[in-house]
């Protein structure tokens, strides 16, 4: 690229992108346009335009993407039941394709020839950003400073020193050095003492939730109403998706719900340790699963569990804009046609527990489920069913006994 060419940088105002913006100008003379997405990260975007311009950006674009994030990204993931490696609710993973999509749109509108990101060469985000760029506009050049031989700010300490030297305002310090990513769905914490899996997360780490030891001794209950797998009501009141998550984050955080501490397998082959807070998302996942338990038949539920594993992998790997993900959504949406009803959730001491579920589409039949025999179920029918179901095992058993006698 030539000096003065336009580059759209995915800009969060965090440590990495704060130093990358002036570095791109200083090193290559690029015309850097900062792009920031409002995804519900609290006050993190306060003053971000001024900060970007003061750091050398020719322009700073800020887009409020919360509604799109919830309706076109979080709800499909919720309906799929996607959870990575049992515990990670994919809060960072699911946001990256959306940011990259609008970054590409900004590049096209501004006449830029390249897009840039601040993801490191060790992490997953580099894959998520770059796969989206490739899928949506393969003609754009991709600039990833962490993979540039000239980039020497390859530690958080070095980045902090660079920021201080260039008078770039940052919230990190050498004593407060966690790498955090926040949006409506969650907040993640990495780095510092968390890099050693032997260290327990400190109480002061938590932002969205309280440590379980400091939660109330009395539970709260919330009721979530679903229509075809999508949350539409909170405590009987019709509420938009953004507000539902915000309110559930607040009450769930109060009870320490949604805290996860895990060592996960990154796509690049490295194991990494992170601590996550997903209070609202955990409540919604628990409620959705409970509603599916009475509205999905056994075969659909069991097959959907397999799909959920693949869906979670694809979100984690950054494969949002690919044909298979769209195909899986088509399957999931068919399974959700009867996932409508109400779920009550009990919040207490770090747990979100189902406390009642109802649906007019329920497959749960009290007469069939009861221990009392009735006309709805003939126990004698089970004799033939078990005989046929176990026939292959019986034949194998007879063979084994015959061989045993011949020895």
DABELZI-V649571 format. One record per pair of residues at least 24 apart in sequence whose ideal C-beta (glycine too) atoms are under 10 Angstrom apart, sorted by the first residue. I is the first residue (numbers start at 0). GAP is how many residues later the second one is. D is the distance in Angstrom with one decimal. If there is no record, write none. Layout:
I&GAP&D, I&GAP&D
This chain:
0&27&7.0, 0&28&9.4, 0&29&6.8, 0&112&6.6, 0&113&6.1, 0&140&6.4, 0&142&7.9, 1&26&9.2, 1&27&8.6, 1&28&9.1, 1&111&9.1, 2&25&6.8, 2&26&3.7, 2&27&7.4, 2&28&8.9, 3&24&9.7, 3&25&6.3, 3&26&7.4, 3&27&5.5, 4&24&8.8, 4&25&6.0, 4&26&6.5, 4&106&9.7, 4&107&7.7, 4&108&5.3, 4&109&6.9, 4&136&8.8, 5&24&7.5, 5&25&4.8, 5&26&8.0, 5&27&6.1, 5&52&8.0, 5&53&9.2, 5&101&7.7, 5&104&6.0, 5&105&6.2, 5&106&3.8, 5&107&6.4, 5&108&7.5, 6&24&6.9, 6&25&5.4, 6&26&7.0, 6&27&9.9, 6&51&9.9, 6&100&8.3, 6&103&9.8, 6&105&6.0, 6&106&7.6, 6&107&4.6, 6&108&7.0, 6&109&5.2, 6&133&9.7, 6&134&8.3, 6&136&6.0, 7&24&8.1, 7&25&4.9, 7&26&8.0, 7&27&5.3, 7&51&9.3, 7&53&8.0, 7&94&9.7, 7&95&5.5, 7&96&8.1, 7&97&9.3, 7&98&5.1, 7&99&4.3, 7&100&9.3, 7&101&9.4, 7&102&6.5, 7&104&4.8, 7&105&9.6, 7&106&7.5, 7&107&5.1, 7&108&7.1, 7&109&9.9, 7&132&8.6, 7&135&9.7, 8&24&7.0, 8&25&5.5, 8&26&6.6, 8&27&9.5, 8&43&8.8, 8&48&7.7, 8&51&9.7, 8&94&8.2, 8&97&10.0, 8&103&9.7, 8&105&9.3, 8&106&7.7, 8&107&4.5, 8&108&7.3, 8&109&7.6, 8&134&8.2, 8&136&9.4, 9&24&8.6, 9&25&5.9, 9&26&8.2, 9&27&8.1, 9&86&8.7, 9&89&5.7, 9&90&6.9, 9&92&9.3, 9&93&5.3, 9&96&9.7, 9&105&7.4, 9&106&7.0, 9&107&4.7, 9&108&6.9, 9&109&8.5, 9&115&9.3, 9&119&6.6, 10&24&5.9, 10&25&5.1, 10&26&9.1, 10&37&7.5, 10&38&10.0, 10&40&9.1, 10&41&5.9, 10&44&9.1, 10&46&7.5, 10&49&7.2, 10&50&8.9, 10&51&9.1, 10&88&9.8, 10&92&9.3, 10&105&9.2, 10&106&9.4, 10&107&8.0, 11&24&6.6, 11&25&8.3, 11&27&9.7, 11&29&8.0, 11&32&7.4, 11&33&8.5, 11&36&8.3, 11&87&8.8, 11&105&10.0, 11&106&7.6, 11&169&8.0, 11&170&9.5, 12&28&9.4, 12&31&6.4, 12&32&6.9, 12&33&9.0, 12&34&8.3, 12&35&4.7, 12&36&9.7, 12&38&5.9, 12&39&7.4, 12&42&9.3, 12&47&9.7, 12&156&9.0, 12&157&8.7, 12&158&8.9, 13&27&9.8, 13&30&7.9, 13&104&7.7, 13&145&9.9, 13&156&7.9, 13&157&8.1, 13&158&8.0, 13&165&7.9, 13&166&7.7, 13&167&8.0, 13&168&9.8, 14&103&8.7, 14&138&9.5, 14&141&6.5, 14&144&5.3, 14&145&6.9, 14&147&9.6, 14&148&7.0, 14&153&9.2, 14&155&5.5, 14&156&8.1, 14&157&4.9, 14&162&8.6, 14&164&7.5, 14&165&9.7, 15&101&9.0, 15&102&3.7, 15&103&7.8, 15&104&7.5, 15&109&9.8, 15&129&8.7, 15&130&8.0, 15&137&8.5, 15&140&8.5, 15&143&6.6, 15&156&9.9, 15&163&8.2, 16&35&9.0, 16&38&9.3, 16&99&9.0, 16&100&8.1, 16&101&4.2, 16&102&9.6, 16&128&9.7, 17&33&7.5, 17&34&8.9, 17&37&6.6, 17&100&8.6, 17&141&8.0, 17&142&9.9, 17&144&9.2, 17&145&5.9, 17&148&9.3, 17&150&5.2, 17&151&7.9, 17&152&5.5, 17&153&9.5, 17&154&9.1, 18&36&8.7, 18&99&8.3, 18&126&8.9, 18&132&9.7, 18&134&5.6, 18&139&8.8, 18&140&4.9, 18&141&8.5, 18&142&9.4, 18&143&4.9, 18&144&5.4, 18&146&9.8, 18&147&7.7, 18&149&6.5, 18&151&8.2, 19&35&9.5, 19&96&7.2, 19&97&8.5, 19&98&4.8, 19&123&9.2, 19&124&9.6, 19&125&5.1, 19&126&8.4, 19&128&9.9, 19&131&8.3, 19&133&8.0, 19&139&8.8, 19&142&9.8, 20&30&9.2, 20&31&6.6, 20&32&10.0, 20&33&10.0, 20&34&4.8, 20&35&5.9, 20&36&5.9, 20&39&9.7, 20&95&9.0, 20&97&8.8, 20&124&9.9, 20&147&8.4, 21&32&9.6, 21&33&5.2, 21&34&4.8, 21&35&9.0, 21&140&8.4, 21&141&8.9, 21&144&5.6, 21&145&9.8, 21&146&6.8, 22&32&9.8, 22&33&9.3, 22&95&9.9, 22&122&6.3, 22&125&9.2, 22&127&8.9, 22&128&7.1, 22&129&9.3, 22&130&6.9, 22&136&9.5, 22&139&7.5, 22&143&9.0, 23&32&8.3, 23&33&9.7, 23&90&9.8, 23&92&6.7, 23&119&7.3, 23&121&6.9, 23&124&9.5, 23&127&9.8, 24&30&8.6, 24&31&4.5, 24&32&8.5, 24&33&9.1, 25&30&8.0, 25&136&10.0, 25&140&8.5, 26&118&8.4, 26&121&8.1, 26&123&5.9, 26&124&8.0, 27&115&8.6, 27&117&9.8, 27&120&9.2, 27&122&8.6, 29&26&9.7, 29&28&9.5, 29&82&9.5, 29&83&9.7, 29&84&7.8, 29&86&8.4, 29&113&8.0, 30&25&9.8, 30&26&9.0, 30&27&5.2, 30&28&8.8, 30&79&9.4, 30&81&8.3, 31&24&6.5, 31&25&5.3, 31&26&6.5, 31&27&8.7, 31&28&9.7, 31&80&9.5, 31&82&9.9, 31&84&7.8, 31&111&9.8, 32&24&6.4, 32&25&6.1, 32&26&4.7, 32&27&7.5, 32&28&6.7, 32&70&9.6, 32&73&6.9, 32&74&8.1, 32&76&9.9, 32&77&5.6, 32&78&9.9, 32&79&6.4, 32&82&9.8, 32&83&9.8, 33&24&8.8, 33&25&7.2, 33&26&4.3, 33&27&7.1, 33&28&8.7, 33&72&9.7, 33&82&10.0, 34&24&9.3, 34&25&7.8, 34&26&5.0, 34&27&8.0, 34&28&7.7, 34&64&7.9, 34&65&9.7, 34&67&6.9, 34&68&4.9, 34&69&9.6, 34&70&9.2, 34&71&5.0, 34&72&8.4, 34&75&9.3, 34&77&9.8, 34&80&8.6, 34&81&9.7, 35&24&6.7, 35&25&7.1, 35&26&4.7, 35&27&7.6, 35&63&8.9, 35&66&9.9, 35&67&9.8, 36&24&9.4, 36&25&7.8, 36&26&5.8, 36&27&8.2, 36&28&5.0, 36&29&9.1, 36&31&9.7, 36&32&8.3, 36&58&7.8, 36&61&7.0, 36&62&4.7, 36&63&9.6, 36&64&9.7, 36&65&6.3, 36&66&8.3, 36&146&8.7, 37&24&6.4, 37&25&6.6, 37&26&4.2, 37&27&6.2, 37&28&6.2, 37&31&9.1, 37&145&9.3, 37&146&9.8, 38&24&9.7, 38&25&8.8, 38&26&5.9, 38&27&6.2, 38&29&9.5, 38&30&5.4, 38&31&9.6, 38&34&9.6, 38&52&9.7, 38&55&9.9, 38&56&5.6, 38&59&7.5, 38&60&7.6, 38&142&9.8, 38&143&8.3, 38&144&3.9, 38&145&6.1, 38&146&8.4, 39&24&9.5, 39&25&9.2, 39&26&5.3, 39&29&7.4, 39&30&8.8, 39&55&9.6, 39&142&7.8, 39&143&5.2, 39&144&3.2, 39&145&7.8, 39&146&9.9, 39&202&7.2, 39&205&7.6, 39&206&7.3, 39&209&8.9, 40&25&9.9, 40&54&9.6, 40&139&9.4, 40&140&8.3, 40&141&4.3, 40&142&5.6, 40&143&8.2, 40&146&8.3, 41&140&6.5, 41&141&9.4, 41&142&9.8, 41&145&8.9, 41&165&8.5, 41&166&9.1, 43&127&8.7, 43&136&9.1, 43&137&9.9, 43&138&6.5, 43&139&9.6, 46&122&8.5, 49&119&9.7, 50&117&7.9, 50&118&6.3, 50&119&9.5, 53&113&8.4, 53&114&8.1, 53&115&8.3, 54&108&9.3, 54&111&7.8, 54&112&9.1, 54&113&5.6, 54&114&8.9, 55&110&9.1, 55&112&9.5, 57&52&9.5, 58&47&9.4, 58&51&7.4, 60&41&8.6, 60&42&9.1, 60&44&9.8, 60&45&5.4, 60&48&8.8, 60&49&8.1, 62&35&10.0, 62&36&9.4, 62&39&5.7, 62&40&9.7, 62&42&9.0, 62&43&8.1, 63&178&10.0, 64&30&8.9, 64&33&5.9, 64&34&7.8, 64&36&9.1, 64&37&6.5, 64&118&9.5, 65&117&8.6, 65&118&6.2, 65&174&9.8, 65&175&8.8, 65&176&5.0, 65&179&9.1, 65&180&9.4, 66&173&7.8, 66&174&7.5, 66&175&6.2, 67&30&6.7, 67&33&9.2, 67&34&8.7, 68&25&8.1, 68&26&6.8, 68&29&5.7, 68&30&9.4, 68&114&7.1, 68&115&6.4, 68&116&8.1, 68&172&9.0, 68&173&8.3, 68&176&9.6, 69&114&6.8, 69&115&8.7, 69&160&9.8, 69&161&9.4, 69&170&8.1, 69&171&3.9, 69&172&5.4, 69&173&9.6, 69&174&8.3, 69&175&6.6, 70&159&8.4, 70&169&9.1, 70&170&6.0, 70&171&9.0, 71&26&7.8, 71&29&9.9, 72&24&7.4, 72&25&5.6, 72&28&9.9, 72&112&9.0, 72&242&9.0, 72&247&7.8, 73&24&9.8, 73&109&9.4, 73&110&7.5, 73&111&6.0, 73&157&9.7, 73&167&7.4, 73&168&9.7, 73&171&7.6, 73&206&9.9, 73&207&7.8, 73&210&8.7, 74&154&7.7, 74&155&5.3, 74&156&7.8, 74&166&6.7, 74&209&9.4, 74&213&10.0, 74&261&10.0, 75&153&9.2, 75&154&9.5, 75&235&8.7, 75&239&9.5, 75&244&9.5, 75&249&8.7, 75&250&10.0, 75&252&9.1, 75&253&5.6, 75&256&7.2, 75&257&8.4, 75&260&10.0, 76&108&8.9, 76&204&9.2, 76&208&9.5, 76&231&9.7, 76&234&7.3, 76&235&8.3, 76&238&6.2, 76&243&9.6, 76&252&9.8, 76&255&9.6, 77&107&9.6, 77&148&9.7, 77&151&7.3, 77&152&7.9, 77&153&7.7, 77&163&9.8, 77&203&7.9, 77&206&5.9, 77&207&6.6, 77&209&9.6, 77&210&5.8, 77&211&9.9, 77&254&9.9, 77&258&10.0, 78&147&9.6, 78&149&8.3, 78&150&4.1, 78&151&7.2, 78&209&7.3, 78&213&9.4, 78&225&9.7, 78&229&9.8, 78&232&9.5, 78&250&8.3, 78&253&5.2, 78&254&7.2, 78&256&8.0, 78&257&5.3, 78&260&7.7, 79&149&9.2, 79&208&9.9, 79&224&8.0, 79&227&6.8, 79&228&5.6, 79&229&9.9, 79&230&9.1, 79&231&4.2, 79&232&7.8, 79&234&9.6, 79&235&8.6, 79&245&9.4, 79&248&6.9, 79&249&7.6, 79&251&9.0, 79&252&4.9, 79&253&9.6, 79&255&9.2, 79&256&9.4, 80&148&9.6, 80&204&7.2, 80&207&7.0, 80&208&6.6, 80&211&7.6, 80&220&9.8, 80&223&6.9, 80&224&7.5, 80&226&8.3, 80&227&4.1, 80&228&9.3, 80&230&7.7, 80&231&8.4, 80&251&8.4, 80&254&9.7, 81&203&9.2, 81&225&9.0, 81&226&5.5, 81&227&8.2, 81&228&8.8, 81&229&4.3, 81&230&3.9, 81&231&8.6, 81&232&8.3, 81&233&5.7, 81&234&8.7, 81&246&9.5, 81&250&9.5, 82&177&9.9, 82&198&9.8, 82&199&10.0, 82&202&7.1, 82&206&9.9, 82&225&7.1, 82&226&8.6, 82&228&9.4, 82&229&5.6, 82&232&9.8, 83&178&9.3, 83&180&6.9, 83&181&9.0, 83&225&8.9, 83&227&9.7, 83&228&4.5, 83&229&7.1, 83&231&7.4, 83&232&4.8, 83&233&9.6, 84&177&6.8, 84&178&9.0, 84&179&5.4, 84&180&6.7, 84&224&9.7, 84&227&8.1, 84&228&9.5, 84&231&8.5, 85&174&9.1, 85&176&8.0, 85&178&9.8, 85&226&9.8, 86&172&9.9, 86&173&4.5, 86&174&8.3, 86&175&4.8, 86&177&8.2, 86&187&10.0, 86&189&7.7, 86&191&9.6, 87&98&9.2, 87&100&9.0, 87&172&6.6, 87&174&6.4, 87&176&5.9, 87&186&7.9, 87&188&6.4, 87&190&8.7, 87&224&8.2, 87&227&9.9, 87&228&7.7, 88&96&7.0, 88&97&6.4, 88&169&7.7, 88&171&7.6, 88&187&7.1, 88&188&10.0, 88&189&4.6, 88&191&10.0, 88&192&4.8, 88&193&6.8, 88&195&9.4, 88&196&6.6, 88&223&9.2, 89&95&8.0, 89&96&8.4, 89&186&9.6, 89&188&9.0, 89&191&8.8, 89&221&9.5, 89&222&6.5, 89&225&5.0, 89&226&6.3, 90&90&7.5, 90&91&8.4, 90&92&6.3, 90&93&8.5, 90&94&4.2, 90&95&3.0, 90&96&7.5, 90&97&6.5, 90&167&9.9, 90&185&6.8, 90&186&8.8, 90&187&5.9, 90&190&6.9, 91&31&9.6, 91&32&8.1, 91&33&7.3, 91&36&8.6, 91&88&9.9, 91&89&4.7, 91&90&9.1, 91&91&7.8, 91&93&8.8, 91&94&7.4, 91&95&9.3, 91&96&5.4, 91&98&9.7, 91&182&9.0, 91&184&8.7, 91&224&9.4, 92&31&7.0, 92&32&8.6, 92&35&6.6, 92&88&10.0, 92&92&9.9, 92&95&9.9, 92&174&10.0, 92&219&8.7, 92&221&9.5, 92&222&5.0, 92&223&4.9, 92&224&8.3, 92&225&7.3, 92&227&8.9, 93&34&9.3, 93&89&8.7, 93&91&6.9, 93&92&9.4, 93&187&9.9, 93&221&5.5, 93&222&9.1, 93&226&7.8, 94&30&9.7, 94&33&8.9, 94&86&7.8, 94&87&9.7, 94&88&5.2, 94&89&8.9, 94&90&7.5, 94&91&9.2, 95&28&8.4, 95&29&5.8, 95&30&9.7, 95&31&8.9, 95&32&3.7, 95&33&5.9, 95&34&9.9, 95&35&9.1, 95&36&7.1, 95&85&9.5, 95&219&9.4, 95&222&6.3, 95&224&8.2, 96&31&6.4, 96&32&8.5, 96&34&8.0, 96&35&4.8, 96&38&8.8, 96&39&9.2, 96&218&8.5, 96&221&6.6, 96&222&8.8, 96&223&3.8, 96&224&6.3, 96&228&9.6, 97&34&8.7, 97&85&9.5, 97&222&8.3, 98&26&9.7, 98&29&9.0, 98&30&7.7, 98&33&8.4, 98&84&9.6, 99&25&9.7, 99&28&7.1, 99&29&4.9, 99&30&8.2, 99&31&8.3, 99&32&3.6, 99&33&6.0, 99&34&9.8, 99&35&9.1, 99&36&7.6, 99&218&8.7, 99&220&9.1, 99&221&8.9, 100&31&6.1, 100&32&9.3, 100&34&9.1, 100&35&6.1, 100&36&9.8, 100&219&8.7, 100&220&7.6, 102&26&8.0, 102&29&8.3, 102&30&7.9, 102&33&9.3, 102&34&9.9, 102&37&9.3, 103&28&7.3, 103&29&6.2, 103&31&9.1, 103&32&4.7, 103&33&4.9, 103&36&6.7, 104&31&8.3, 104&32&8.9, 106&26&8.9, 106&29&9.8, 106&30&7.2, 106&32&10.0, 106&33&5.8, 106&34&9.8, 107&28&9.3, 107&29&6.7, 107&31&9.8, 107&32&8.4, 111&28&7.5, 111&29&9.3, 112&26&8.6, 112&27&7.0, 112&28&6.0, 113&26&6.0, 113&27&3.9, 113&28&7.0, 113&29&5.3, 114&25&5.2, 114&26&7.6, 114&27&6.2, 114&28&7.1, 114&29&9.7, 115&25&9.0, 115&26&7.5, 115&27&3.9, 115&28&7.0, 115&29&7.1, 116&25&8.0, 116&26&8.0, 116&27&6.1, 116&28&8.6, 116&29&8.8, 117&26&8.4, 117&27&7.0, 117&28&7.3, 117&41&9.7, 118&25&6.9, 118&26&9.5, 118&27&6.7, 118&28&9.3, 119&24&9.0, 119&25&9.6, 119&26&4.7, 119&27&8.7, 119&34&8.0, 119&59&9.4, 120&24&9.7, 120&25&4.8, 120&26&4.9, 120&27&9.6, 120&30&9.5, 120&33&8.5, 120&147&8.5, 121&24&8.3, 121&32&9.8, 121&144&7.7, 121&146&6.5, 121&147&9.8, 121&148&6.1, 121&150&8.3, 122&56&9.5, 122&67&9.0, 122&143&6.8, 122&144&8.9, 122&145&7.4, 122&147&8.4, 122&149&7.8, 123&140&9.2, 123&142&5.4, 123&143&5.2, 123&144&7.1, 123&146&9.4, 123&148&8.7, 123&192&6.8, 123&193&7.6, 123&194&7.0, 124&56&8.7, 124&193&8.1, 125&141&9.5, 125&142&8.3, 125&192&8.9, 126&139&9.2, 126&140&5.7, 126&141&7.5, 126&189&9.4, 126&190&6.6, 126&191&4.7, 126&192&9.0, 127&139&8.9, 127&187&9.0, 127&188&8.6, 127&189&7.7, 127&190&3.1, 127&191&8.8, 127&192&8.0, 128&189&7.4, 129&188&7.8, 130&186&7.9, 130&187&4.5, 130&188&6.4, 130&189&8.0, 130&190&7.4, 130&191&8.1, 131&186&6.8, 131&187&9.4, 131&188&6.9, 131&189&5.8, 132&188&9.9, 133&187&8.9, 134&183&9.6, 134&184&8.9, 134&185&8.4, 134&186&4.0, 134&187&6.9, 135&185&6.4, 155&35&6.7, 155&36&8.7, 175&28&10.0, 177&27&7.2, 177&29&9.8, 177&97&9.0, 178&95&9.1, 179&25&9.6, 179&27&7.5, 179&95&9.9, 180&93&9.6, 180&95&9.7, 181&25&7.3, 181&26&7.9, 181&95&9.0, 182&62&9.7, 183&57&9.0, 183&58&6.7, 183&60&9.9, 183&61&5.0, 183&62&7.0, 183&65&7.6, 183&96&7.7, 183&97&8.8, 184&60&6.9, 184&64&8.8, 184&73&9.9, 184&91&9.9, 184&92&10.0, 184&93&6.3, 184&94&9.8, 184&95&7.3, 184&96&5.0, 184&99&9.4, 185&63&9.0, 185&72&7.7, 185&74&9.1, 185&90&5.7, 185&91&6.0, 185&92&4.0, 185&93&8.5, 185&94&8.6, 185&95&6.2, 185&96&9.2, 186&62&9.6, 186&88&9.2, 186&89&7.4, 186&90&5.0, 186&91&8.2, 186&92&9.8, 187&72&9.6, 187&86&5.5, 187&87&7.4, 187&88&5.3, 187&89&8.0, 187&90&9.2, 188&72&9.4, 188&84&9.8, 188&85&6.5, 188&86&4.4, 188&87&7.4, 188&88&8.0, 189&82&6.9, 189&83&7.4, 189&84&4.9, 189&85&7.8, 189&86&9.7, 190&81&9.8, 190&82&9.4, 190&83&9.1, 193&67&8.4, 193&78&9.3, 193&79&5.5, 193&80&6.9, 193&81&6.0, 194&77&8.5, 194&78&6.4, 194&79&9.9, 195&77&7.8, 196&64&8.9, 196&65&9.4, 196&66&5.6, 196&74&8.8, 196&75&9.9, 196&76&5.1, 197&75&9.9, 198&62&9.9, 198&74&8.8, 199&61&8.0, 199&75&9.8, 200&58&8.0, 200&59&10.0, 200&60&5.6, 200&72&9.7, 200&73&9.8, 200&74&4.7, 201&73&9.5, 204&54&9.5, 204&56&9.7, 204&70&6.1, 204&72&8.9, 205&47&8.3, 205&50&8.1, 205&53&7.1, 205&69&8.3, 205&71&6.2, 206&46&8.8, 206&70&6.6, 207&41&5.9, 207&42&8.9, 207&44&8.4, 207&45&4.8, 207&49&9.8, 207&50&7.8, 207&51&9.1, 207&68&9.6, 207&69&4.3, 207&70&8.0, 207&71&5.9, 207&72&8.7, 208&40&8.4, 208&41&9.8, 208&43&7.0, 208&44&3.8, 208&45&7.7, 208&46&8.0, 208&47&5.3, 208&48&6.8, 208&49&6.5, 208&50&6.0, 208&68&5.0, 208&69&9.0, 208&70&5.3, 208&73&9.8, 208&141&8.6, 209&43&6.6, 209&44&6.4, 209&45&7.6, 209&46&5.1, 209&47&9.6, 209&49&9.4, 209&69&9.8, 209&140&9.2, 210&45&6.4, 210&48&8.4, 210&139&9.0, 211&43&8.4, 211&44&4.1, 211&45&9.2, 211&47&7.3, 211&136&10.0, 211&137&5.8, 211&138&4.1, 211&139&9.0, 212&43&8.3, 212&136&9.2, 212&137&9.4, 213&40&9.9, 213&42&7.7, 214&38&9.4, 214&39&6.9, 214&40&5.0, 214&41&4.5, 214&42&8.8, 214&132&8.9, 214&133&7.8, 214&134&5.8, 214&135&6.8, 215&38&6.9, 215&39&6.7, 215&40&9.5, 215&131&9.1, 215&132&8.1, 215&133&8.6, 216&131&8.8, 216&132&8.4, 217&37&9.8, 217&130&8.0, 218&36&7.4, 218&126&9.9, 218&127&5.2, 218&128&5.9, 218&129&3.7, 218&130&8.1, 218&132&9.2, 218&134&8.8, 218&136&8.8, 219&31&5.9, 219&32&9.0, 219&34&7.4, 219&35&6.6, 219&37&10.0, 219&125&9.1, 219&126&7.8, 219&127&4.8, 219&128&7.7, 220&30&9.6, 220&123&5.8, 220&124&6.8, 220&125&5.6, 220&126&7.2, 220&127&9.4, 220&132&10.0, 220&134&6.2, 220&135&9.0, 221&25&8.4, 221&26&6.8, 221&29&6.4, 221&30&8.3, 221&58&10.0, 221&61&6.7, 221&65&8.4, 221&121&9.0, 221&122&7.4, 221&123&5.3, 221&124&8.6, 221&125&6.8, 221&130&8.8, 221&133&9.5, 222&64&8.9, 222&119&5.8, 222&120&7.0, 222&121&5.0, 222&122&7.7, 222&132&9.2, 222&133&8.4, 222&135&10.0, 223&24&8.1, 223&59&7.4, 223&60&6.8, 223&62&9.4, 223&63&4.6, 223&64&8.4, 223&66&9.5, 223&67&8.6, 223&117&9.6, 223&118&7.1, 223&119&5.3, 223&120&8.2, 223&121&6.8, 223&133&10.0, 224&62&9.5, 224&66&9.7, 224&115&8.3, 224&116&7.5, 224&117&5.2, 224&118&8.1, 225&58&9.3, 225&61&7.5, 225&62&6.9, 225&65&5.7, 225&66&9.6, 225&69&9.4, 225&110&8.9, 225&113&6.1, 225&114&5.6, 225&115&6.1, 225&116&7.6, 225&117&7.2, 225&131&10.0, 225&133&8.4, 226&109&9.3, 226&112&8.5, 226&113&5.0, 226&114&9.0, 227&105&7.9, 227&107&9.8, 227&108&4.8, 227&109&6.0, 227&110&8.0, 227&111&6.1, 227&112&5.9, 228&59&6.7, 228&62&8.1, 228&63&8.1, 228&66&9.4, 228&103&7.9, 228&104&8.0, 228&106&7.9, 228&107&3.4, 228&108&8.6, 228&109&9.3, 228&110&4.3, 228&111&8.0, 229&58&9.3, 229&106&7.9, 229&109&8.7, 229&110&9.0, 230&49&9.8, 230&52&9.6, 230&53&5.9, 230&56&7.6, 230&57&7.8, 230&112&9.5, 231&108&9.1, 232&109&7.7, 234&109&9.7, 235&106&8.3, 240&43&9.8, 243&36&7.5, 243&39&9.6, 243&40&7.8, 244&34&9.3, 244&35&4.4, 244&36&7.4, 244&38&9.3, 244&39&7.5, 245&34&7.4, 246&33&7.6, 246&36&10.0, 247&31&6.5, 247&32&3.4, 247&33&8.1, 247&34&8.8, 247&35&4.9, 247&36&6.7, 247&39&9.4, 247&97&9.0, 247&99&9.2, 247&104&9.3, 248&28&8.8, 248&29&8.6, 248&30&5.0, 248&31&4.1, 248&32&8.4, 248&33&9.9, 248&34&8.9, 249&29&8.0, 249&30&8.2, 250&28&7.8, 250&29&8.5, 250&32&8.2, 250&94&9.9, 250&96&6.4, 251&25&9.3, 251&26&8.6, 251&27&3.0, 251&28&5.6, 251&29&8.7, 251&30&6.6, 251&31&5.2, 251&32&9.5, 251&93&9.0, 251&95&6.1, 251&98&9.8, 251&100&6.8, 252&24&7.3, 252&25&9.9, 252&26&4.5, 252&27&8.3, 252&94&9.8, 253&25&8.4, 253&93&7.7, 254&24&8.0, 254&28&9.6, 254&91&9.3, 254&92&4.2, 254&93&6.0, 254&94&6.9, 254&95&6.8, 254&96&7.9, 254&97&8.1, 255&91&8.9, 255&92&9.2, 255&93&6.8, 255&94&4.1, 255&95&8.6, 256&24&9.6, 256&25&5.4, 256&26&6.3, 256&29&8.9, 256&88&9.1, 256&90&5.7, 256&91&8.8, 256&92&9.1, 256&93&6.1, 256&94&6.8, 256&95&4.9, 256&96&9.8, 257&24&3.6, 257&25&7.4, 257&26&10.0, 257&27&9.1, 257&28&9.6, 257&92&8.4, 257&93&9.8, 257&94&7.4, 258&91&6.5, 263&52&8.5, 264&51&9.3, 265&50&8.8, 265&51&9.9, 266&46&9.0, 266&49&6.9, 266&50&5.2, 266&51&7.8, 266&52&10.0, 278&68&8.8, 278&71&10.0, 278&73&8.3, 279&72&9.8, 281&63&9.6, 281&65&9.7, 281&68&9.8, 281&69&9.2, 281&70&5.4, 282&60&9.5, 282&62&5.5, 282&64&7.2, 282&69&4.8, 283&59&9.5, 283&61&9.0, 283&68&9.1, 284&67&8.4, 285&57&8.2, 285&59&6.1, 285&60&9.9, 285&61&9.9, 285&65&9.0, 285&66&4.6, 285&67&7.5, 285&68&6.5, 286&54&9.9, 286&55&9.1, 286&56&4.0, 286&57&8.5, 286&58&5.5, 286&65&8.0, 286&67&7.2, 286&70&8.1, 287&48&9.4, 287&51&7.4, 287&55&7.8, 288&54&9.1, 288&65&8.2, 288&68&9.9, 289&51&9.4, 289&53&5.0, 289&54&9.1, 289&55&8.0, 289&62&10.0, 289&63&9.4, 289&64&4.1, 289&65&9.3, 289&66&8.8, 289&67&4.8, 290&45&9.9, 290&47&9.6, 290&48&5.6, 290&49&7.9, 290&50&5.4, 290&51&8.2, 290&52&5.3, 290&63&9.0, 290&66&5.8, 290&67&9.0, 290&68&6.3, 290&70&9.4, 290&71&9.3, 291&43&8.1, 291&44&8.6, 291&46&9.4, 291&47&5.8, 291&65&9.6, 291&67&9.8, 292&50&9.9, 292&61&8.4, 292&64&7.3, 292&69&9.6, 292&70&9.4, 292&71&8.4, 293&44&9.6, 293&45&9.4, 293&47&7.6, 293&49&9.7, 293&63&5.9, 293&64&8.2, 293&65&5.9, 293&67&8.2, 293&68&4.5, 293&69&6.2, 293&70&4.7, 294&40&9.2, 294&41&9.0, 294&42&9.2, 294&43&4.7, 294&44&5.1, 294&45&7.6, 294&46&7.0, 294&62&9.1, 294&64&5.4, 294&65&9.6, 294&66&5.0, 294&67&6.2, 294&68&6.4, 294&69&8.9, 295&39&6.4, 295&40&9.1, 295&42&7.7, 295&43&7.3, 295&65&9.7, 295&67&7.6, 296&38&9.7, 296&41&9.6, 296&66&6.3, 297&65&9.2, 299&31&9.7, 299&34&8.8, 299&35&5.6, 299&38&9.8, 300&34&8.4, 302&28&8.7, 302&32&8.7, 303&27&8.0, 303&28&7.3, 303&31&5.6, 303&32&9.7, 306&24&6.2, 306&25&6.8, 306&28&8.6, 307&24&8.7, 336&24&8.5, 337&24&8.8, 337&25&8.5
